[in-house]
């Protein structure tokens, strides 16, 4: 039986980094809902056309379409042994759809929750600065540039994303808490919830995941 590992964490928790590391280390594909939607919207199919219209309008993709998209992607050969999901499920209804899909594929779903204190998340997100030239990412609290406001590599003036201001970050974090708390209860009741402390280094968190998911990662890549 394969494994579906769902990596979940608040904005700024580092779940995308851990998903990528696990994928690179063990060969399980990292599946990001956002990436899939963008990819499939380019296809000349009825679903692709529908996705293009939804994305262009700015509306949310329905649970039904998301389920179709996830089913199509996870039916490919690289997902036979299992896969890592980043960005799905986000609601209880989506979790139930994933359970149905897992049963069809003969997989077991495990939810990994990366926890980080709110104050740390605020600093990670509001302190983030980007170089528009080389793409280097800084943080005024944890990884400041040598010269304030200037990229170390090309001298370009650093910028801040419009949604990284404190008000918008607070809104994003609150929305995350409201939507995900039922999911943690759902997977916790069935003993399929793994919690890791995201306050530590990337390497420490990754080592924790390797130790907590031994049945999935029994063979070193």
C-alpha positions as CSV (number, residue, x, y, z in Angstrom):
1,X,0.0,0.0,0.0
2,X,1.3,3.4,-0.9
3,X,1.2,6.6,1.1
4,X,-0.3,10.0,0.4
5,X,1.5,12.6,2.5
6,X,-0.3,15.9,3.0
7,X,2.0,18.6,4.1
8,X,0.2,21.5,5.9
9,X,1.3,24.6,7.6
10,X,0.4,28.3,7.8
11,X,1.8,30.8,5.3
12,X,5.5,31.1,6.1
13,X,5.7,27.7,8.0
14,X,8.0,26.2,5.3
15,X,5.8,23.4,4.2
16,X,6.7,23.9,0.5
17,X,10.4,23.5,1.4
18,X,9.8,20.3,3.3
19,X,7.6,18.9,0.5
20,X,10.4,19.6,-2.0
21,X,13.1,18.0,0.2
22,X,11.1,14.8,0.8
23,X,10.3,14.6,-2.9
24,X,14.0,15.0,-3.9
25,X,15.2,12.6,-1.2
26,X,12.8,9.7,-1.8
27,X,11.5,10.2,-5.3
28,X,7.8,10.7,-4.4
29,X,6.3,13.4,-6.7
30,X,5.5,16.7,-5.0
31,X,2.1,17.8,-6.2
32,X,1.1,21.4,-5.7
33,X,-2.6,22.2,-6.4
34,X,-1.7,25.6,-7.8
35,X,0.9,24.2,-10.2
36,X,-1.5,21.5,-11.4
37,X,-4.2,24.0,-12.1
38,X,-1.9,26.3,-14.1
39,X,-0.5,23.3,-16.0
40,X,-3.9,21.8,-16.8
41,X,-5.4,25.1,-17.8
42,X,-3.0,25.1,-20.8
43,X,-4.4,21.8,-22.1
44,X,-6.8,21.9,-25.1
45,X,-9.5,19.9,-23.3
46,X,-12.9,20.8,-21.9
47,X,-11.4,20.8,-18.4
48,X,-8.6,23.0,-19.5
49,X,-11.0,25.5,-21.1
50,X,-13.1,25.5,-17.9
51,X,-10.1,26.1,-15.8
52,X,-8.9,29.0,-18.0
53,X,-12.2,30.7,-17.6
54,X,-12.3,30.2,-13.8
55,X,-8.7,31.4,-13.3
56,X,-9.3,34.4,-15.6
57,X,-12.4,35.4,-13.6
58,X,-10.6,35.2,-10.3
59,X,-13.2,32.8,-8.9
60,X,-12.3,29.8,-6.7
61,X,-12.1,26.4,-8.3
62,X,-14.9,24.1,-7.1
63,X,-14.2,21.0,-5.0
64,X,-15.6,18.9,-7.8
65,X,-13.1,20.3,-10.3
66,X,-10.2,20.1,-7.8
67,X,-11.0,16.4,-7.3
68,X,-11.0,15.8,-11.1
69,X,-7.6,17.6,-11.3
70,X,-6.1,15.7,-8.5
71,X,-7.4,12.4,-9.9
72,X,-5.9,13.1,-13.3
73,X,-2.5,14.1,-11.9
74,X,-2.2,11.2,-9.4
75,X,-3.3,8.6,-12.0
76,X,0.1,9.1,-13.7
77,X,2.8,6.4,-13.4
78,X,5.0,8.4,-11.0
79,X,2.3,8.3,-8.4
80,X,1.8,4.5,-8.2
81,X,3.9,4.1,-5.0
82,X,2.5,7.3,-3.4
83,X,2.9,11.1,-3.6
84,X,3.2,14.3,-1.5
85,X,0.4,16.8,-1.6
86,X,1.0,20.6,-1.0
87,X,-2.2,22.7,-1.0
88,X,-4.8,20.0,-0.9
89,X,-7.1,19.3,1.0
90,X,-8.0,22.6,2.6
91,X,-11.5,21.8,3.8
92,X,-13.3,18.8,5.3
93,X,-15.2,18.2,2.1
94,X,-11.9,18.1,0.2
95,X,-10.5,15.7,2.8
96,X,-13.4,13.4,2.3
97,X,-12.9,13.5,-1.5
98,X,-9.2,12.7,-0.9
99,X,-10.2,9.7,1.2
100,X,-12.3,8.3,-1.6
101,X,-9.5,8.8,-4.1
102,X,-7.0,7.1,-1.7
103,X,-9.3,4.1,-1.4
104,X,-9.5,3.8,-5.2
105,X,-5.7,4.0,-5.5
106,X,-5.0,1.7,-2.5
107,X,-3.2,4.4,-0.6
108,X,-3.2,5.6,3.0
109,X,-3.4,9.3,3.8
110,X,-1.2,10.9,6.5
111,X,-1.3,14.6,7.4
112,X,1.9,16.3,8.4
113,X,1.3,19.6,10.3
114,X,4.3,22.0,10.5
115,X,3.6,24.3,13.5
116,X,5.1,27.7,13.9
117,X,4.2,30.4,16.5
118,X,2.2,33.3,15.1
119,X,4.9,35.9,16.1
120,X,7.5,34.0,14.1
121,X,5.2,33.7,11.1
122,X,4.6,37.5,11.2
123,X,8.3,38.1,11.2
124,X,9.0,35.6,8.4
125,X,6.3,37.1,6.2
126,X,6.4,40.9,7.0
127,X,10.2,40.8,7.1
128,X,10.6,39.2,3.7
129,X,12.3,41.2,1.0
130,X,13.1,40.2,-2.6
131,X,15.6,41.2,-5.2
132,X,13.7,41.9,-8.5
133,X,16.9,41.2,-10.5
134,X,18.3,37.9,-9.3
135,X,15.4,36.7,-7.2
136,X,17.4,36.3,-3.9
137,X,15.1,36.3,-0.8
138,X,16.1,38.1,2.4
139,X,14.5,38.7,5.7
140,X,15.2,41.8,7.8
141,X,14.9,39.8,11.0
142,X,16.6,36.5,10.1
143,X,18.6,37.0,7.0
144,X,19.2,40.7,6.4
145,X,21.3,42.0,3.4
146,X,24.8,43.4,4.2
147,X,23.5,46.8,3.3
148,X,19.9,47.7,4.3
149,X,17.5,47.6,1.4
150,X,20.1,46.5,-1.2
151,X,20.8,43.1,-2.7
152,X,24.2,41.6,-1.8
153,X,24.8,40.3,-5.3
154,X,23.8,42.9,-7.8
155,X,23.1,46.1,-5.7
156,X,19.4,46.2,-6.8
157,X,16.9,47.8,-4.5
158,X,14.9,45.2,-2.6
159,X,11.1,45.0,-2.8
160,X,8.3,43.7,-0.5
161,X,5.3,41.8,-1.8
162,X,2.1,43.7,-1.5
163,X,0.4,40.9,0.5
164,X,3.3,40.8,3.0
165,X,2.2,43.8,5.0
166,X,1.0,43.1,8.6
167,X,-2.7,43.6,8.0
168,X,-2.9,41.2,5.0
169,X,-0.7,38.7,6.8
170,X,-3.0,38.7,9.8
171,X,-5.9,38.0,7.5
172,X,-4.2,35.2,5.8
173,X,-3.2,33.5,9.1
174,X,-6.7,33.8,10.5
175,X,-8.2,32.3,7.4
176,X,-5.7,29.4,7.6
177,X,-6.6,28.7,11.2
178,X,-10.3,28.7,10.5
179,X,-10.1,26.4,7.5
180,X,-7.5,23.9,8.8
181,X,-8.5,23.3,12.5
182,X,-11.3,20.8,11.5
183,X,-8.8,19.0,9.3
184,X,-6.4,18.4,12.2
185,X,-9.2,17.1,14.3
186,X,-10.4,14.8,11.4
187,X,-6.9,13.2,10.9
188,X,-6.0,13.3,14.6
189,X,-9.0,11.2,15.6
190,X,-7.9,8.4,13.2
191,X,-4.3,8.5,14.3
192,X,-3.0,9.8,11.0
193,X,-1.7,13.2,12.1
194,X,2.0,13.9,12.5
195,X,3.0,17.2,14.1
196,X,6.5,18.7,13.7
197,X,8.0,21.8,15.3
198,X,8.6,24.3,12.5
199,X,10.5,26.8,14.6
200,X,13.8,24.9,14.0
201,X,16.2,24.7,11.1
202,X,15.1,23.2,7.8
203,X,17.5,20.3,8.4
204,X,16.1,19.5,11.9
205,X,12.5,19.5,10.6
206,X,13.5,17.3,7.7
207,X,15.2,14.8,10.0
208,X,12.1,14.7,12.2
209,X,10.0,13.8,9.2
210,X,12.3,11.0,8.2
211,X,12.1,9.6,11.8
212,X,8.3,10.0,12.1
213,X,7.5,8.4,8.7
214,X,9.7,5.3,8.8
215,X,7.3,3.0,7.1
216,X,7.1,5.3,4.0
217,X,10.8,6.0,3.9
218,X,12.3,2.7,4.9
219,X,14.7,2.6,2.0
220,X,17.2,5.4,1.5
221,X,17.2,7.0,-1.9
